[in-house]
Amino acid sequence: MQSTIKTKILTLSLSLVLSAGLISCGDEFLDRAPKGELTSDNFFKDAVQAEQSVNAIYAHLRNFNVHVFSYIGITDIASDDADKGSVPGDAGFLQDINDFTFDANNTAVNGIWRGYYQGVFRANQVLANVPNIEMDEELKTRLLGEARFLRAYFYFFLVRTYGDIPLIDRPLNPDEYRQERVPAAEIYAFIEEDLNFAIANLPEKSAYPASELGRATSGAAKAYLAKVHLFQDDFQAAFQVAQEVINSGEYALYPNYEAIFRREGEHSSESIFEVSTVGLEQGGGGSQFNEVQGIRGNPNNGWGFNNPSNDLIAAFEENDPRLAATVIFNRDTLSTGQVVIADPNMGAGAKFSKKAWVPERPPIGFGNSGANIRLFRYADLLLIAAEAANELANSTDALNYLNQVRERARQGNPDILPDITTTDQADLRAAIWHERRVELAMEQHRYFDLVRQGQAEEVFNALGINWTPNKHEVYPIPQSEIDISGGTLTQNPGY
């Protein structure tokens, strides 16, 4: 995709007045003093500013605390799919995540809280102020739908990370800064309300011009709603909503699996939602998502974190092409002709995520990478539908959706990855869970899946990791937030 297509929803004229955000749930939902003359009191005046304020929420998806270091830590590195990577002693807080020795002061635990609640703040600013702007009502409704979709996205990540959390649905007054946690069930109900609003008021992906690709769509809202239902074990609702997405005809599996993660795969037929980035000479449009996972050594593409584990590699069936599309091994020859020579301090067995690899290193700085971050693919949606169907004793649809994913994975080779045929519910469940692992490997889904599936204790015990039931299903509330709140916030059990 040309960078000009991706630039529009990333361009901001604020720097950012709207980035003032929720610094802590206990004390500081504060507006920082702006460097210019614009403030939240005089900004929301016209349609241009309304759109800019929504663009500011999208821009936050590229924030370091949202989809970069802490993100890969609590999703991939915490799981059996990846090890910390890099060199010994570098970012020890991620090794603590890897080993489940972290506490409430962990940098990743704190980063996620800060980053995602700042996203909620931006969405709340839009939802509180844009309704009062005199502008085209259709555009206004769409922008509000985008803001509610994005707020739902932030809360869905937060509730899976921490469990019971504060529910902030508007900009707060000073006497409201200290907020108590509410049950996760209330958070999920709130997420569903936001997603249903988005479903009713957003266009389908096909209705957007190329210049607007990357914006939230009705189909993306439905896909996330299906996943939200799955995480609550509401299989009937998950199946029904997933079916609506499938039957819409808006999405299809991209023929070339590896190409999904290259430039040609951005906003492809398989893309339900992804973070748009663009490498601008002046900076400000890129992300460090690729840099922190990039090859450490030669070619020098990054920091070398989030290394695919041997356990993940062993999970792939014989000759599964997805392995080569997922893992870069030391001494591999890349499509650029370069031979990978990992930093010797990483050890001879060093490996890297190929899904985060960018063949071209931008001359303007790798931290300004213009590679998009894939958040929700159609394959994920098919596997959600397959899992929900199986739990409803509907093996016919379950096998259909599961085998669609496997057929694409074969890449035309009929001698590998045969169709699954079992109709035994337990065996089919195991097959679907296995397929989720290898199909979505290194895409930041695995840890939440292990917890949801009830597999975490068994999986980690087999790896010699002390994963504690009734504790590690969620991460601790940051201790700094509890301290600032004066005890209004409480800690999760075991921390």
C-alpha positions in Angstrom: 0.0 0.0 0.0 1.3 3.4 -0.8 2.2 5.6 2.1 -0.2 8.3 0.9 -3.1 6.0 1.4 -2.1 5.3 5.0 -1.3 8.9 5.9 -4.7 10.4 6.1 -6.0 8.9 9.3 -2.5 9.4 11.0 -2.2 13.2 10.3 -2.8 15.3 13.3 -2.7 19.1 13.7 -2.5 18.9 17.5 0.6 17.7 19.2 -1.4 16.4 21.0 -3.7 18.4 23.1 -5.8 15.3 23.2 -2.9 13.2 24.4 -3.5 14.5 27.9 -4.8 11.3 29.4 -5.5 9.1 32.3 -2.2 9.0 34.1 -3.5 7.0 37.0 -6.9 5.7 37.9 -6.5 6.8 41.5 -5.6 10.4 41.1 -4.7 12.0 37.8 -7.2 11.9 35.0 -5.6 15.2 34.2 -5.3 17.6 31.2 -1.7 18.6 30.8 -1.0 22.2 29.8 -0.9 22.4 26.0 2.2 23.9 24.3 0.0 25.9 21.9 -3.2 27.8 22.4 -5.6 24.9 21.7 -7.2 23.3 24.8 -10.0 20.8 25.3 -12.2 23.8 26.1 -11.7 25.5 22.8 -10.8 22.7 20.4 -14.0 20.8 19.5 -15.5 23.5 17.3 -16.0 22.0 13.8 -16.0 18.9 11.6 -12.3 19.1 10.9 -11.5 19.1 14.6 -14.0 16.3 15.2 -12.1 14.1 12.7 -8.8 15.1 14.1 -9.8 14.1 17.6 -10.8 10.6 16.3 -7.5 10.4 14.4 -5.8 11.1 17.7 -7.3 7.8 19.1 -6.0 5.9 16.1 -2.6 7.5 16.5 -2.5 6.2 20.1 -2.6 2.6 18.8 1.0 3.1 17.8 2.0 4.2 21.3 4.9 2.4 22.9 2.7 1.4 25.8 -0.1 0.1 23.6 1.3 -2.1 20.9 5.1 -2.3 21.4 7.3 -3.5 24.3 4.8 -4.2 27.1 2.3 -5.6 24.6 4.6 -8.3 23.3 5.6 -9.1 26.9 2.2 -9.9 28.4 0.9 -11.7 25.3 3.7 -13.6 23.5 6.6 -13.6 26.0 4.3 -14.7 28.8 3.1 -17.6 26.7 4.7 -20.9 25.6 5.1 -19.4 22.2 8.1 -17.2 22.9 11.1 -16.4 25.1 12.3 -13.0 26.1 15.0 -12.9 23.6 17.7 -10.2 23.2 20.8 -10.7 25.4 21.0 -11.7 29.1 20.3 -8.7 31.4 18.5 -6.6 28.8 15.0 -5.6 29.9 14.9 -7.9 32.9 11.3 -7.0 33.6 10.4 -9.1 30.5 12.3 -12.1 31.8 10.2 -11.8 34.9 7.1 -11.9 32.7 8.6 -14.9 30.9 9.3 -16.7 34.2 6.1 -15.6 36.1 8.2 -13.9 38.8 6.8 -10.5 38.2 5.1 -8.3 40.8 2.9 -5.2 40.9 5.9 -3.0 40.1 6.7 -4.6 36.8 7.3 -2.2 33.9 5.2 -4.1 31.5 2.3 -4.3 33.9 2.5 -0.6 34.5 2.9 0.3 30.8 -0.2 -1.5 29.7 -2.3 0.2 32.3 -1.1 3.6 31.4 -1.2 3.1 27.7 -4.7 1.6 27.4 -6.3 3.9 29.8 -4.9 6.9 27.9 -6.6 5.4 24.9 -9.9 5.3 26.9 -9.4 8.9 27.8 -9.0 10.0 24.2 -12.1 8.1 23.2 -14.1 9.7 26.1 -13.0 13.1 25.1 -14.4 12.5 21.6 -17.7 11.1 22.9 -18.2 13.9 25.3 -17.5 16.8 22.9 -18.2 15.8 19.3 -22.0 15.4 19.8 -22.1 19.2 20.5 -20.4 20.1 17.2 -22.6 21.5 14.4 -21.6 19.3 11.4 -22.9 16.7 9.0 -24.9 14.3 11.1 -23.9 11.2 9.1 -20.2 11.9 9.5 -20.7 12.8 13.2 -22.4 9.4 13.8 -19.7 7.6 12.0 -17.0 9.3 14.1 -18.8 8.5 17.3 -19.0 4.9 16.2 -15.3 4.8 15.6 -14.6 6.2 19.0 -16.8 3.7 20.7 -15.2 0.8 18.7 -11.8 2.0 19.8 -12.9 2.4 23.4 -14.2 -1.1 23.4 -10.9 -2.3 21.9 -9.0 -0.7 24.8 -11.3 -2.0 27.5 -11.3 -5.6 26.0 -7.5 -5.7 26.4 -7.6 -4.2 29.9 -10.3 -6.6 31.2 -8.4 -9.6 30.0 -5.2 -8.2 31.4 -6.3 -7.1 34.9 -9.8 -8.6 35.4 -11.9 -6.2 37.6 -11.0 -2.6 36.7 -12.3 0.9 36.9 -15.0 1.8 34.3 -14.5 5.3 33.1 -17.1 6.3 30.5 -16.6 10.0 30.3 -14.0 12.7 31.2 -14.0 13.0 35.0 -14.4 15.9 37.3 -11.8 16.5 40.0 -14.0 15.0 42.7 -14.3 11.8 40.7 -10.6 11.0 40.1 -10.5 8.1 42.6 -12.4 5.3 41.0 -13.1 1.8 42.4 -12.8 -1.4 40.4 -16.0 -2.9 39.0 -16.6 -6.6 38.2 -15.2 -7.8 34.9 -18.8 -8.8 33.9 -19.7 -5.1 34.0 -16.7 -4.2 31.8 -17.8 -6.9 29.3 -21.3 -5.6 29.2 -20.0 -2.0 28.6 -17.8 -3.4 25.8 -20.7 -5.1 24.2 -22.7 -1.8 24.3 -19.9 0.1 22.5 -19.5 -2.6 19.9 -23.2 -2.8 19.2 -23.3 0.9 18.7 -20.4 0.6 16.3 -22.0 -2.2 14.4 -25.2 -0.1 13.9 -23.4 3.1 12.9 -20.2 2.2 11.0 -19.9 1.3 7.3 -18.6 -2.0 6.0 -15.0 -2.2 4.9 -16.0 -2.1 1.2 -17.8 1.2 1.7 -14.6 3.0 2.6 -12.5 4.6 -0.2 -8.8 3.4 -0.3 -7.8 6.6 1.4 -9.8 5.7 4.5 -8.7 2.0 4.9 -7.7 1.4 8.5 -10.8 3.0 10.0 -13.1 0.9 12.2 -15.9 -0.9 10.3 -19.1 -2.6 11.1 -17.5 -5.9 10.3 -14.6 -5.3 12.7 -17.0 -4.4 15.4 -18.9 -7.7 14.8 -15.7 -9.7 14.8 -14.6 -8.3 18.1 -18.1 -8.8 19.5 -17.8 -12.5 18.5 -14.4 -12.7 20.3 -15.9 -10.9 23.4 -18.6 -13.5 23.5 -16.1 -16.3 23.2 -14.1 -15.0 26.1 -17.3 -15.2 28.2 -18.0 -18.7 27.0 -21.2 -17.5 25.3 -20.8 -19.8 22.4 -24.2 -19.3 20.8 -23.7 -15.6 20.6 -20.1 -15.9 19.4 -21.2 -18.3 16.6 -24.1 -16.2 15.5 -22.1 -13.0 15.2 -19.1 -14.7 13.6 -21.5 -16.2 11.1 -22.7 -12.7 10.2 -19.2 -11.6 9.4 -18.5 -14.8 7.4 -21.8 -14.4 5.4 -21.1 -10.7 4.7 -18.7 -11.5 2.0 -16.4 -8.7 3.2 -13.5 -10.9 4.0 -11.6 -13.8 2.6 -8.4 -15.8 3.4 -5.5 -14.2 1.6 -4.0 -16.9 -0.7 -0.3 -16.4 0.3 0.1 -16.8 4.0 3.5 -15.2 4.4 2.5 -12.3 2.3 -0.1 -11.3 4.8 2.7 -9.9 6.9 4.5 -8.1 4.1 3.6 -4.8 2.5 1.2 -6.4 0.0 -0.9 -7.9 2.8 -1.7 -4.7 4.4 -5.5 -4.1 4.5 -5.9 -7.2 2.3 -9.0 -9.3 2.0 -8.0 -11.0 5.3 -7.6 -7.8 7.3 -10.4 -7.2 9.7 -8.6 -4.6 11.8 -5.0 -3.5 11.8 -3.0 -0.5 13.0 -2.0 1.7 10.1 1.5 3.2 10.2 3.5 5.2 7.8 7.2 6.2 7.7 7.3 9.9 7.4 10.5 11.9 7.0 9.5 14.1 10.0 8.6 11.0 12.0 5.4 10.6 14.0 3.6 8.1 11.8 5.5 4.9 12.5 5.8 2.4 15.3 8.5 0.5 17.2 6.6 -2.8 17.0 8.9 -4.2 14.4 12.1 -2.7 15.8 11.8 -4.3 19.3 11.3 -7.7 17.6 13.8 -7.2 14.7 16.9 -9.2 14.1 19.7 -8.4 16.5 22.9 -8.9 14.8 23.3 -9.1 11.0 21.3 -7.7 9.3 20.8 -5.2 12.1 17.0 -4.9 12.1 16.2 -4.3 15.8 16.5 -5.3 19.4 15.9 -9.0 19.2 13.1 -9.5 21.7 10.2 -11.9 21.6 12.0 -15.0 20.2 9.8 -17.9 19.0 10.3 -20.8 21.5 11.3 -24.4 20.7 8.0 -25.5 22.1 6.2 -23.4 19.5 8.4 -24.8 16.7 7.6 -28.4 17.8 3.9 -27.6 17.7 3.9 -27.3 13.9 3.0 -30.3 11.9 5.5 -31.8 9.5 6.2 -29.5 6.5 3.7 -26.9 7.6 4.7 -23.8 5.5 3.5 -21.5 8.3 6.6 -22.4 10.3 8.9 -20.8 7.7 6.6 -17.8 7.6 6.6 -17.4 11.3 10.2 -18.1 12.4 13.6 -16.7 11.3 16.4 -19.1 12.4 20.0 -18.2 12.9 21.9 -18.7 9.6 18.7 -18.5 7.5 19.0 -16.7 4.1 16.3 -14.0 3.9 14.4 -13.1 0.7 16.7 -10.1 0.5 19.7 -12.4 0.1 21.1 -11.6 3.5 22.3 -14.3 5.8 21.1 -14.0 9.4 23.9 -14.0 12.0 22.5 -13.3 15.4 24.3 -11.4 18.1 26.5 -14.1 19.6 25.4 -13.0 23.0 22.0 -14.4 22.2 23.3 -17.9 21.7 23.5 -20.1 18.6 19.8 -21.1 18.9 18.6 -17.5 18.5 15.4 -17.1 16.6 13.2 -14.1 15.5 9.6 -13.5 14.6 9.3 -13.4 10.8 5.8 -11.9 11.1 7.4 -8.8 12.6 10.3 -8.7 10.1 10.5 -5.7 7.7 12.7 -6.5 4.7 13.5 -2.9 4.1 14.9 -0.8 7.0 13.7 2.7 6.6 16.6 5.2 6.2 14.7 7.6 8.4 15.0 5.3 11.4 13.6 1.8 12.1 11.6 3.1 15.1 9.6 5.0 12.4 8.7 1.7 10.6 5.8 2.0 8.3 4.8 -1.6 8.7 1.2 -2.1 9.9 0.3 -4.1 13.0 -2.2 -6.9 12.4 -4.7 -7.2 15.2 -7.6 -9.2 13.8 -7.4 -11.5 10.8 -10.2 -13.4 9.1 -8.5 -16.7 9.9 -9.0 -15.8 13.6 -12.7 -15.2 13.0 -13.1 -18.5 11.2 -11.4 -20.3 14.1 -13.7 -18.5 16.6 -16.7 -19.7 14.6 -15.2 -23.2 14.5 -14.7 -23.3 18.2 -18.1 -21.9 19.1 -19.8 -24.3 16.7 -18.0 -27.3 18.2 -19.1 -26.3 21.7 -22.7 -26.2 20.4 -22.2 -29.8 19.1 -22.2 -28.5 15.5 -19.3 -30.4 14.1 -20.3 -29.8 10.5 -19.7 -26.1 10.6 -16.8 -26.5 13.0 -14.9 -28.8 10.6 -15.8 -26.5 7.6 -14.3 -23.4 9.2 -11.3 -25.2 10.6 -10.5 -26.9 7.3 -10.7 -23.7 5.4 -7.8 -22.4 7.5 -5.8 -25.6 7.0 -6.5 -25.6 3.2 -5.0 -22.1 2.9 -2.1 -23.1 5.0 -1.2 -26.0 2.6 -0.4 -23.4 -0.1 -1.5 -25.8 -2.8 0.4 -28.9 -1.5 -2.1 -31.7 -1.2 0.4 -34.0 0.7 0.5 -31.9 3.9 -2.0 -30.7 6.6 -4.8 -33.1 5.8 -8.4 -32.1 6.6 -9.5 -32.8 10.2 -12.4 -35.3 10.1 -13.1 -36.2 13.8 -16.5 -35.4 15.1 -15.7 -36.2 18.7 -16.2 -32.9 20.5 -13.1 -33.2 22.8 -10.8 -34.2 19.9 -12.2 -31.5 17.7 -11.7 -28.9 20.4 -8.1 -29.9 20.7 -7.6 -29.7 17.0 -9.1 -26.2 16.9 -7.0 -25.0 19.8 -3.9 -26.4 18.1 -4.8 -24.7 14.8 -5.3 -21.4 16.7 -1.8 -21.7 18.1 0.1 -22.4 14.8 -2.1 -20.2 12.6 -1.9 -17.2 14.9 1.6 -17.8 16.3 3.5 -14.7 17.4 0.5 -12.5 16.8 -0.1 -11.7 20.5 -3.1 -14.1 21.1 -1.6 -17.1 22.8 -1.5 -16.2 26.5 -5.1 -14.9 26.7 -6.1 -18.1 24.8 -4.4 -20.3 27.3 -6.1 -18.7 30.2 -9.5 -18.7 28.5 -9.2 -22.3 27.5 -8.2 -23.4 31.1 -4.9 -24.8 29.7 -2.5 -22.5 31.4 -1.6 -24.4 34.5 -1.0 -27.7 32.6 1.0 -26.0 29.8 3.3 -24.0 32.1 3.8 -26.8 34.6 5.1 -29.0 31.7 7.6 -26.2 30.9 8.8 -26.1 34.5 7.2 -22.6 35.1 5.4 -21.9 38.3 2.0 -20.7 37.0 -0.3 -20.2 40.0 -4.0 -20.8 39.7 -6.3 -18.1 41.0 -3.5 -15.7 40.6 -1.9 -15.7 37.2 -5.1 -15.7 35.2 -4.7 -11.9 35.4 -1.8 -9.5 36.0 -1.5 -7.3 39.1 -2.9 -3.9 39.4 0.1 -1.5 39.2 1.2 -0.8 42.8 1.8 2.9 41.9 -1.9 3.2 41.0 -3.0 1.6 44.3 -0.7 3.9 46.2 -1.9 7.1 44.4 -5.5 6.0 44.9 -5.1 6.0 48.7 -6.5 2.5 48.9 -9.5 3.0 46.6 -8.0 0.6 44.2 -7.5 -3.0 45.5 -5.0 -5.6 44.4 -5.7 -8.9 42.6 -5.4 -12.0 44.7 -1.9 -13.4 45.2 0.0 -10.2 44.4 
